Amino acid sequence: MIPITSELENHVLPLYEIEKRLKPLGYVIGGNWDYEQGTIDYKMADDDGYQFIRIPITAEQGLLDSPGVIVRLGTPYILTHKYEAGIDTFADNGVLQGSFNQFQEPVEPDAEVPDKYVEKGKKLIEHVEHLLL
């Protein structure tokens, strides 16, 4: 994980406005959120793992699943998740297990970020700053 110094940090904005500007570009609310905190994610690439930009968000007024929620942005960072190639040999099987455990766990959830994605990530964060601030 590589933190990126950014003017986004500590800015407070309506989540609706953030989503309106960033979703058309491919940014999404990360899947591992709760009612008070989450992340805005952008998948940069998928060579030798998945490279993401992640911007943490924390609810300031309301809850993340509520209309009109206001969020505080955290320090953006770049990370790489590495997955095992091929079949997941440790996956549970069966109809019930398959309906809940559909996705492979990363082999390295915080793998080293290749240099080319550090520079790309910094430029993408500058673009997000321009769109939101």
Secondary structure as UniProt FT lines:
FT   STRAND          2..3
FT   TURN            7..10
FT   STRAND          12..14
FT   HELIX           15..22
FT   HELIX           23..25
FT   STRAND          28..29
FT   STRAND          37..45
FT   STRAND          50..61
FT   TURN            64..65
FT   TURN            67..68
FT   STRAND          70..73
FT   STRAND          77..82
FT   TURN            89..90
FT   HELIX           95..100
FT   STRAND          108..111
FT   HELIX           115..132
//
